[in-house]
Structure formats: structure tokens, C-alpha cells
Amino acid sequence: MKMKELNLSDRCEHFSCPERSVSPSVYILLYVCSAAVILLTVCGNLLVIISVLHFKQLHTPTHMLVLSLAVMDFFVGAFVMPPMLIWIIESCWFFGRSFCIVFWFIGGFITVLSIYNIVLIAVDRYLALSHPFLYMNRVSVRITCIIISFDWCVVVTYITALLYFSGNIIDFVMCPGECFFLLNEVGSVIDLVVSFIFPLSVIIILYSGVFMVAKKHATAIRELNNHTRPQTQKITSHSMKSERKAAKVLGILVSVFLACLLPYYIYSLLGGVIEIQRETFQTLSILLFLNSTINPVIYALFYPWFRRCIKLIITLQIFQTDSALINVLS
């Protein structure tokens, strides 16, 4: 994540935290709504994490990727949303320089890792649909976990390197009550390519392939349904339908993610043309982070297994003996 703020020296010279202009009732309402959003984000993603970790049926490569994304979304709700929402409501940063650096590090790490997690989901769906036998024989939970761990390490290294070479690449600017960091032209280009252009291109290419393959599968299923076929072909047809449905739901997930991501990056790209306002930047940042709130809602709407898991968790049935073996996918 990055912020390009023009004329910061002038702003810092004259800056002071503005007095609150809203009424006490509106002020309280803003905090109540913020707390509700944070609670929904944390609890929703915590339910996803518990579900995938607890139930053995969900220990699949695809669900491991969903788990990784849910962990990132949980971190957004627990560590990024609270200070960001307080900053917006108060129009002032109260948490000091050190926490400002930690805040942008965590925010940048989570944003970039979420983007590449979406890339891995696109790769997973493309392989599952276009090369099903290769996928079943070669892609395992263990390999997927190794890839996810490698992805985390690479992103941490990238963000840390970006912060470490802060002499000319990154310059943190904390006006009294503000929390921004700047990227020069080189850093902006690197970040744009690494965290936006490259992953977005991969996602678009792979999902174009996914939906082309899904269309072919739909045609094949209709042809099979018009003829009497042996049991093995029935199983194949059911498997194809399941993969197409998974691709459709994850396609919705990716589309919502991109809808939340694009305004932020487009506005950031305009930093060299127009002066970026703090309020607009904060609004687009919240839109980006609200994706973490929306994801569990998507799971609840389109995944029957997630609704079953929620019921089992809320009713505390997961504490029963052998509850991990309960069939949640049927």
C-alpha cells in the first residue's frame, strides 16, 4: 500500500488535529458502526478458519487457499481496521510514529499477500478444470501448504526490503496527527508492477481460461445427459459440475475483490496528476479493507458447507467426539 501526498511540507507546517464538527450522537453512531464492521470481519473469518482447520473433509488444496485468505482477512479486521477507522472518525492519528510504520507494514503485507492468494486460487481452479488428472495426482494439501508458506515468505521479504531501503525508496512522513508514507518514482513503479499489474494480468488470463473450460464442460455435460451412460460417466459428470460450481463461486470472490481493489489503485495512479486528498484516500482504503468483511458473507451465501459448519460451531457440536469427521460437504 502506498500514499502519494503532495505539498506535505506545507501541510505539516500548518497541521493540527481538527476539532470534531459532528454531533455526539453521530459520533457515537460512527463508533458503533465501526465496531460492528470490525466484529463482523473478525468473527466471520474466524468461523472460516475454524471450519477449515477442524473438519477433515475440508482439508483439500482449494480449502487451504480459502483458509490462507481468511487468515489475511482476519488480520485486517483485528489489526488494520481499528486504527484506520479511528483515524477517519477522529481526523487525527493518535498512535505515534512507531505504530504508524507497523500499521503500513501490516497493511501492505496483507494487501499484497491477499492479491497473490487470489492468484493462487485462480491457478488452482485453472488446473482443476483444465488438467483434472494432473491436479488430482500432483496437487496435494501438503504441496499447497508449502506453496502458501513460500508465498508468505516472499511477500514478507518484499515488503521488508521496500522498508529497509528507506533512504531513497520510502520516506515516512508523520505530520503531527498524520500517518502517511511516500514512494518515489522508482518505488512507485516497482510496487505498481509487483502488487497490481502482474497479479491482475495473471488473474484475468487464468480466469478467462477457467470460464472457457467451464463452458466446454457444460456442453459436454448436456451431451452426456442426453444418452444412457455407465456409472463412471455419471461420476465424471458430477465431478465436472462440482468443479464448475467451485470455479463460479471463486470467480465471484475474485470479482468482488477486484471491485474493492481497483478504485484504490486507480486513485493511487493518479497521484502524479492530481493532488490526493486524505479523506478520499482513507475512503478508498476502507473500501479495499471491507473486502475482508464481504468474503465470509460470500461463503455463507454460496457455500452450503460453510453454513453447516457455522451451525455446528455455534451449537458447540465441534466439541463432541469425532466431530471432525462429520460430513459437511453432502
C-alpha positions in Angstrom: 0.0 0.0 0.0 1.2 3.5 -0.7 0.2 7.1 -0.3 1.5 9.9 -2.5 0.7 13.1 -0.7 1.6 16.4 -2.4 2.8 19.5 -0.5 3.3 17.6 2.7 5.9 20.1 4.0 3.3 22.8 3.9 0.6 20.6 5.4 2.9 19.6 8.2 3.9 23.1 9.0 0.3 24.2 9.5 -1.3 21.0 10.6 -3.1 20.4 13.9 -5.8 17.9 14.7 -9.2 19.5 13.7 -11.9 19.8 16.3 -14.8 17.4 15.9 -17.7 19.0 13.9 -20.2 16.2 14.2 -22.8 15.9 17.0 -22.2 13.5 19.9 -25.0 11.2 18.6 -23.5 10.9 15.1 -20.0 10.5 16.7 -21.3 7.6 18.8 -23.1 6.1 15.8 -19.9 6.1 13.8 -18.1 4.2 16.5 -20.9 1.7 16.9 -21.0 1.1 13.1 -17.2 0.7 13.1 -17.3 -1.8 15.9 -20.0 -3.8 14.1 -17.9 -3.9 10.9 -14.8 -5.0 12.8 -16.7 -7.6 14.8 -18.3 -9.0 11.6 -14.9 -9.2 9.9 -13.2 -10.9 12.8 -15.9 -13.3 13.7 -16.8 -14.2 10.1 -13.3 -15.0 9.1 -12.7 -16.8 12.4 -15.6 -19.1 11.6 -14.0 -19.8 8.2 -10.6 -20.6 9.9 -12.2 -22.9 12.5 -14.2 -24.7 9.8 -11.3 -25.5 7.5 -9.0 -26.4 10.4 -11.5 -28.6 12.3 -13.4 -30.6 9.6 -11.3 -33.3 7.9 -13.4 -33.1 4.7 -12.3 -29.5 4.2 -8.6 -30.5 4.2 -8.3 -30.0 0.5 -5.9 -27.8 -1.6 -8.7 -25.4 -2.5 -9.9 -25.0 1.1 -6.3 -24.4 2.2 -6.2 -21.4 -0.1 -9.5 -20.2 1.3 -8.0 -20.7 4.8 -5.0 -18.5 3.8 -7.2 -15.8 2.5 -9.4 -16.0 5.6 -6.3 -15.6 7.9 -5.4 -12.4 6.0 -8.9 -11.1 6.2 -8.9 -11.8 10.0 -5.7 -9.8 10.4 -7.4 -6.9 8.5 -10.3 -6.9 11.0 -8.1 -7.4 14.0 -5.1 -5.1 13.3 -5.8 -2.8 10.3 -9.4 -1.7 10.5 -9.5 -0.4 14.2 -6.7 2.2 13.8 -7.8 3.1 10.3 -11.5 3.7 11.4 -10.3 5.7 14.4 -8.1 7.8 12.2 -11.0 8.5 9.9 -13.6 9.3 12.7 -11.2 11.5 14.7 -9.4 13.0 11.6 -6.2 12.6 13.5 -3.6 9.9 14.1 -3.1 9.3 17.8 -0.9 6.2 17.8 2.6 7.7 17.1 5.4 7.2 14.6 6.4 3.6 15.5 2.8 2.2 15.3 2.4 4.1 12.0 5.3 2.2 10.5 3.9 -1.1 11.8 0.4 -0.2 10.6 1.6 0.4 7.0 3.8 -2.6 7.1 1.0 -4.9 8.1 -1.4 -3.2 5.7 1.0 -3.5 2.8 1.8 -7.1 3.7 -1.9 -8.1 3.9 -2.9 -6.3 0.7 -0.1 -7.8 -1.4 -0.5 -11.3 0.1 -4.2 -11.2 -0.4 -3.7 -10.3 -4.1 -1.3 -13.2 -4.6 -3.6 -15.5 -2.7 -6.2 -14.7 -5.2 -3.7 -15.5 -7.9 -3.1 -18.9 -6.3 -6.9 -19.5 -6.2 -7.0 -18.7 -9.9 -4.2 -21.2 -10.6 -5.9 -23.8 -8.5 -9.2 -23.5 -10.4 -7.5 -23.4 -13.8 -5.5 -26.6 -13.1 -8.6 -28.4 -11.5 -10.7 -27.7 -14.6 -8.3 -27.9 -17.5 -5.9 -30.6 -16.2 -8.1 -32.6 -13.7 -6.0 -35.8 -13.7 -2.7 -33.9 -13.2 -4.5 -31.9 -10.5 -5.7 -35.0 -8.6 -2.3 -36.8 -8.9 0.1 -33.9 -8.2 -1.7 -31.2 -6.2 -2.0 -32.2 -2.6 -2.7 -30.4 0.7 1.0 -30.7 1.7 2.2 -29.1 -1.6 -0.4 -26.4 -1.4 0.6 -25.5 2.2 4.3 -25.4 1.1 3.3 -23.0 -1.7 1.3 -20.8 0.6 4.2 -20.7 3.1 6.6 -19.8 0.3 4.2 -17.1 -0.8 4.0 -15.6 2.7 7.8 -15.6 2.9 8.3 -13.9 -0.4 5.8 -11.2 0.4 7.3 -10.5 3.8 10.7 -10.3 2.1 9.4 -7.9 -0.5 7.7 -5.6 2.0 10.7 -5.7 4.4 13.1 -4.8 1.6 10.9 -2.0 0.5 11.0 -0.6 4.0 14.7 -1.4 4.6 15.9 0.7 1.7 14.1 3.7 3.0 16.9 6.2 2.2 15.5 6.9 -1.3 12.8 4.3 -1.8 10.5 5.1 1.1 10.3 8.2 3.2 7.9 8.1 6.1 6.3 11.4 6.8 4.4 11.8 10.0 2.9 15.2 10.4 1.6 15.8 13.9 -1.6 13.7 13.9 -0.9 12.2 10.4 0.3 8.8 9.2 1.5 8.6 5.6 4.4 7.2 3.7 5.8 8.2 0.4 7.2 6.3 -2.5 9.4 8.0 -5.1 9.0 7.2 -8.8 11.2 4.1 -8.7 9.4 2.7 -5.7 6.0 3.5 -7.2 6.8 1.7 -10.4 8.1 -1.4 -8.6 5.1 -1.5 -6.3 2.7 -1.0 -9.2 4.1 -3.8 -11.2 4.6 -6.3 -8.3 1.4 -5.7 -6.4 -1.0 -4.7 -9.2 -0.2 -5.1 -12.9 1.5 -8.5 -12.8 -1.0 -10.3 -10.5 -4.0 -8.7 -12.1 -2.8 -9.8 -15.6 -2.4 -13.4 -14.3 -5.8 -13.4 -12.7 -7.5 -12.2 -15.8 -5.7 -14.6 -18.1 -6.3 -17.6 -15.9 -10.0 -16.9 -15.2 -10.6 -16.3 -18.9 -9.2 -19.8 -19.4 -11.3 -21.1 -16.4 -14.6 -19.9 -17.9 -13.7 -21.2 -21.4 -13.1 -24.6 -20.0 -16.2 -24.4 -17.8 -18.2 -23.6 -20.9 -16.8 -26.7 -22.7 -17.6 -28.8 -19.7 -21.2 -27.5 -19.6 -21.6 -28.5 -23.2 -20.1 -32.0 -22.5 -22.5 -32.5 -19.5 -25.5 -31.7 -21.6 -24.4 -34.2 -24.2 -23.9 -36.9 -21.6 -27.3 -36.2 -20.1 -28.9 -37.0 -23.4 -27.6 -40.5 -23.5 -27.6 -43.5 -21.2 -24.2 -43.8 -19.7 -22.4 -46.1 -17.2 -21.8 -45.2 -13.6 -18.3 -44.0 -14.2 -19.6 -41.4 -16.6 -22.2 -40.3 -14.1 -19.4 -39.8 -11.5 -17.4 -37.8 -14.1 -20.4 -35.6 -14.9 -21.0 -34.9 -11.1 -17.3 -34.1 -10.7 -17.4 -31.7 -13.6 -20.4 -30.0 -12.2 -18.7 -29.6 -8.8 -15.6 -28.1 -10.3 -17.7 -25.7 -12.4 -19.6 -24.6 -9.3 -16.4 -24.1 -7.3 -15.0 -22.0 -10.2 -18.2 -19.9 -10.3 -18.2 -19.1 -6.6 -14.5 -18.4 -6.5 -15.0 -16.2 -9.6 -17.5 -14.2 -7.6 -15.0 -13.9 -4.8 -12.3 -12.7 -7.2 -14.7 -10.2 -8.9 -15.7 -8.7 -5.6 -12.0 -8.5 -4.6 -11.1 -6.7 -7.8 -14.1 -4.3 -7.4 -12.7 -3.3 -4.0 -9.1 -3.2 -5.1 -9.3 -1.3 -8.4 -10.6 2.1 -7.1 -7.7 2.3 -4.6 -5.0 1.6 -7.2 -6.6 3.7 -9.9 -6.7 6.7 -7.5 -3.1 6.0 -6.4 -2.0 6.0 -10.0 -3.5 9.5 -10.4 -1.2 10.8 -7.6 1.2 12.2 -10.2 -1.6 14.1 -12.0 -3.9 15.3 -9.2 -3.4 16.1 -5.6 -4.6 13.2 -3.5 -6.9 14.2 -0.6 -6.6 12.4 2.7 -10.3 11.8 3.1 -10.6 10.3 -0.4 -7.6 8.1 0.2 -9.0 6.9 3.5 -12.4 6.1 2.0 -10.8 4.0 -0.8 -8.6 2.2 1.7 -11.7 1.3 3.8 -13.4 0.1 0.6 -10.3 -2.1 0.0 -10.4 -3.5 3.5 -14.1 -4.0 3.5 -13.5 -6.9 1.1 -12.3 -8.8 4.2 -15.8 -8.3 5.7 -17.6 -9.3 2.5 -15.7 -12.6 1.9 -17.3 -14.6 4.7 -20.7 -13.3 3.5 -20.0 -14.7 0.1 -19.0 -18.1 1.6 -22.3 -18.1 3.6 -24.4 -17.2 0.6 -22.8 -19.7 -1.9 -21.2 -22.5 0.2 -23.6 -24.9 1.9 -20.7 -26.5 3.7 -19.9 -23.2 5.4 -23.5 -22.8 6.6 -23.4 -26.3 8.0 -20.0 -25.6 9.7 -21.4 -22.4 11.3 -24.4 -24.3 12.7 -22.0 -27.0 14.1 -19.7 -24.4 15.6 -22.4 -22.2 17.1 -24.2 -25.2 18.7 -20.8 -26.3 20.1 -21.1 -29.7 18.3 -17.5 -29.4 17.3 -16.5 -30.3 20.8 -18.1 -33.7 20.5 -16.1 -36.9 19.9 -15.2 -37.4 16.3 -16.9 -34.2 15.3 -14.0 -33.5 12.9 -15.3 -36.5 10.8 -18.8 -35.0 10.3 -19.8 -34.9 6.6 -20.2 -31.2 5.9 -19.9 -31.4 2.1 -23.0 -33.6 1.4 
